[in-house]
Amino acid sequence: MNFNKKTSLLTALYCFLIHTSHAQTTIRGKVIDAVSKQPVESAIVTLTNEPINTMTDKYGQFRLTTKSNNPLLKVALIGYKPATRPVDGKDIKIELQPDIVNLKDVTISNSSSAINKFNSIARIDLDLKPVKNTQELMRIVPGLFVAQHAGGGKAEQVFLRGFDCDHGTDIQVSVDGMPVNMVSHAHGQGYADAHFIIPETISNIDYGAGPYYTQHGNLNTAGYVSFATYNNIPQSRVQVEAGQFNTFRALAMVDLIKKNKEKQSAYIAGEFNYTDGATINKQDFNRINIFGKYNKALSSTSFLTASLSAFKSKWDASGQVPTRAVEDGTIDRLGSIDPSEGGNTERYNANIILAHTFSNGSTWENQAYYSRYRFNLYSNFTFFLNDPINGDEINQAESRNLLGYLSKYNQRKLYNKWSLNSTYGIGLRYDATNNSQLAHVVKRAFLDNIKLGNIREANAFAYIQEQAGIGKWLIEGGLRFDYLHFKYLDKLAAVQSPAQGKSILSPKINIQYSFNTVVQAYVKAGKGFHSNDARVVTANNGYDILPAAYGGDIGVILKPTKNLLVNVAAWYLYLNQEFVYVGDDGNIEPSGKTRREGIDIIARYQFTSSLFANANINFTRPRAMDEAKGQDYIPLAPIATSTGGLFYKRKYGINGGLSYRYIKDRPANEDNSIVAKGYFLLDASINYTRPKYEIGLAAENIFNAQWNEAQFATESRLRNEPATVTELNFTPGTPFFLRAKWVVFF
């Protein structure tokens, strides 16, 4: 062997040794709850001797690379005791022990996006303030306000980021990936009745403000709210509640499989609610919910989740109260002009998810869902404006079948100094609504139809999202394509309108930079949309049927001490011109361009291991862009809101808290000549918790404030009035309300 050959061989050997000494090891693992044996999502996994971290996915899985020979893994998530363990193989299973909520477990890192901070905040808020109904579930979302104005049975009116979202037009709501919103609904576009959710089954709430989220399409303009139910409940329970106004609630949640929970789990939950309400005319409100969920590990890499639910509700309502009738003594503020309002509704859901994990750590999830829905509502907003003899009561009704499918593939690739997380999704939603009706009635007796027809609406979509982690940067870009198809059969005119179709592309980008473990800054920008009602689309020949929203956020997340978390964001949102179908009178009204800008502040502070405080403060300036100054107010759009409280939380013993919500006076019409009145409310609760039982007492509106829950500038006429009057009509808010509960755990 000559000298040149020896030199080449030695050089190759040296390069091989150098490469080997710097070779990376890929670590794969799974994090599960030590008690429920279910996967733990969004846990931060860190290599203690290297500045490397990652986050577990929906199935508790994580992957990262290291050059260290003896690395240590640290896993942390709020609500669990941190765990540290050596890496003794490439496939690792880590069990986290549930623990009391501790703000120090919320970390700022380059692997955790601003979105995941909201998940952590929701975990804190759900743990500190258990909720009893879907109104309180929605109020977990910072900056979101709700108002009920139909005896508790109707979907709440939602306010977020300067939007009066009506019952869901500009906020997308889902549970376990299944949509709650009903498009082209008899009462209003995007109608989101979430009353079929049993609050105690909710394990976490994912939410986001603005149109920046690729996986969320139609109706995600002001924001989205995604509820997730437990795969396996922490423990079985029987709960009874009773309160003023003849209020009663009973709940049972039973764990059906107590062994081998990693292989399969199942539970069933049922709730019954009844109340007469605070109004003079009894609401006779009753609701029953049943929910069951089953999880099965088909193999070490394939998982099945299936759930069924049934919901039925019936109620009477006192309706809106005209201000003049209260001021002149015609009725009490808890009285009624037309006490025959009310309704009934029901929904039955089936949801199935099949997921598979591949050897490279990628996941493929397929979901199919079906809902059978019925709705029947009686309302009277104008009293005797149009019919001075019989009155103006209307009946809105529909029967609907909703089907959907979603397929989503996710893959995470690890490189030398960066990572790439790719998500690809396709799906279809189909709504078949029969006998969507608007009828004129008197005391719920049919007089004549105003509108009657069948609606067919389909939404096919596809999206791609790429998230790259490069050092302290996290860059996420996405593109979403939606195609919507509309058909309407007018049964009164016996006319089938020509079908209309429209597509829209929605780009999104989110950029985040983590300066250190104290400061994280982010910028978001994106395009979203909400579809118009199918009756608008077909009547308008497909013109301007998918109004787009363009938004931007710039924000910072601060964790200056282990006990304080602050998020501050400035934002802007522009909404295109749209046409609105007014379900209450069957007419189409044009709406011009709007812009909204504001500042959101979210703060969480932990004084001691048991004492917590939170505050959410939101300022908004909403304006119509095509109107003259002074005539450009957006009716009912919030301009300043705040929620928060002080909470004392221990695993056992005394627990409780004080919580408030505030909304400032705001315009009720375009020139601000009629003002929707703001309010400040304070609620309190105290519980005594033991391993086998809990007793509690809760008080709402402890200062017994007179407040207006839902408010509208309405033109109406009372019986025998010579002329119409446009003024503030309102639904009175609940006065001081005391309720007690008793829970048995087993």
C-alpha positions, 0 to 999 in steps of 0.5 A: 500500500503506497503512501497516498492510499494510506493517507486517504484511508486514515483521512476517511477513518478520521472523518468517520470517527468525527462524524460518529462522535457527533452522531445524533440519537433520536429519542421517541416517547409517550407521556400518559396520565398516571391515573387515567392512563390516557395520553397527555397533550401539550406537555413540554419535554426538555433535555436538561443538559441541552437547550433542546425541547419539544411538545407532546402531540394529541396522542402524548407522543414526542420526538427529539434528537440529542448528541449527549451520551447520557441525556436526562428528560424533564417533562412538565405540564400545568396540573401535573407533577414534573417528572425527570428520568434518564433516557434508557432507550429510544422508546420511552413511556413517562407517567405524569402524576396529577397535581394541583395547578401551579403557574410555575409549570407554564413555561416559555420555550421555542417549542411552545407557540402562543396558541399553547399558552391559551391551552395552559390558561384554559387549564388554569381557569377550568381547574380554579372555577368549575362550571355548571353550564355552557354559558360559563364554559364559553366565559372561560375564553378571555374577552368573550361575553355571552347573553341569553334571551330566551329562557335558557333554551336558545343559543347564547348571543356571543360577543368577541373582539368588537363583534356582535357574533349573534348566535355564532356568525363570526365565531366557530365552535366545535366539540371533539372536532365536531361542529356546533354551528349550524349554517343557514339556520332558521334563526340565524347564520352559524347558530351555535347551540352548545347546550348538548355539552355536559360541562363536567365532561370537558377536559380542556378548551382550545381557543384563539382570537382572529382568523389565523388558524389553518385548521379552522375555516368557515365562521372563524373570523372573530375567533374559534372555541374548541371543546375537548371531552375527557377520554377517561373521567378522573372519577365517577360522580353523582351530583345534585344541585338546587337553588332559588327559582325552583332550580334543580340539576342532577348529574351522574358520570360513571366510569364503565371500565376501571382496569387496563385503561391503556387498552380501553376506557369508557364512561357515560354521563347524564344530566337533567336541568329544571328551573322556573327562572326569575321572571314573573311568568315561569320558564318551565325550562327543562333539559336532558343530556346523555353522553357516552364515550369509548376509547380502544387501542386496536394495536400499539399504533392504532386507536379508536374513539367513539362517542354518542350523545342525545340532547332535548330541551323545552322552555317558555320565555318572557321575551324582550321587555320594552323600556317604556312599558317598565318606566310607565308601570305597564309591566315589571322589568321581570314581566312580559308583553307576550308570555307565549314565547319559548320553544323546544329543540333536540340534537343527537350526535355520533362521532368516531375517530380512528387514528394511526401512528407510523414508525416515523412518529407521524399520525393519520387521523380520520373522523366521521360525524353525524347529527340529527337536529330539530329546532322550534322557536316562538318569539315576538320582538315587535309586539303589535307593529305589523299585526295590531289584532293578532300581534307579531309572534313568529315561529322559526323551525327546521329539521336537519341532518348534518354529516361530515368527514375529516382526514388529517395527516401530521408529520414531524421531521427533525434536522440538525438545528431545526424541526418541521411539523407538517399538517395536511387535511381534507374534509367535507361537511354536508347540511340537509335542512328540511322545512326551514320555516318562518311563520306568523303565529298567535299564542303558538297557533299557526296563522300563515307561512312567511318563508318555507323551504329546503336547504342543501349546503356543502363545504369541501375543504383542504389545507396545508400547514407548515411549522418550522422551529429554528433556534428561538424562532417558530414560523408557521404558515398555512393555506386553506381552500374552501369550496361551498355549494348552495341549493334552496327550494322555495316551497311556497313559490314552488321554485328551485333556485339555481345552485350556486358555488363559490371557492375561497383561499385563506392564507395564514402566517404566525411568527414567534420569537422566544428571547428567553424563558421570560419574553416571547413575542409574536406576529399573526396575520391571516384571512378568514371568512364566514359564509352567507345564508343559502337563501342570501346566496341563491337570491343574490345569484352567488354574488358577494356570498363569502365575505372575507376577514383580514386580520393582524395581531402583534403581541408579547407573552411575559413570565417575569416571575414564576408566579406571573403570566401576562399576554398583551396583544394589539390587533386589527380586523377588516371585514368585507361587505356582506349580505345578511339574511334576517331570520326574524322577518325573512328579509335580506339586508346589506351590510358594508365594510367594517374595521375593528382594532383593539388591545387584549390583556390577559394576566394570571398571578399566583400569590401562594400555592393555593391563592390565584388571581386572574384578569382579562381586559379588552378594548375595541374600536369598531366602526363601519367604513362606508358611513359618515362619521357619527353614523358609523357605530356598529350596533351592540359591538363591545368597546370595553370588557373585563373579567377576572377574579380571586380564587383559593384552590386546594385538592382537599378542604376549603375551596372557593372564589370571587369572580367578576364580569364587566361590560361598558355602555355601548351603542345600540344603533348606528348613531349611538342615540340609543345606548345598550347599558353596561353592567358589573356583576360579582359572583362567589362560591365556596366548596368543601372537598374530600376524597369521597364527597364535596359540598358547595354553595354558589351565589350569582350577582351577589350585589343584586344589581339590576342589569340587562342581559340581552339588549336591542334597539327595536322598533315596536308598538304595544297594543293600542299605541297610535305610533311605533317607538324605536327604543332599547328593548332588553332581557332582564338579567338574573337577580341575586341567585343562590344554589347549593350542590352535593357531590359523591365521588366513587 
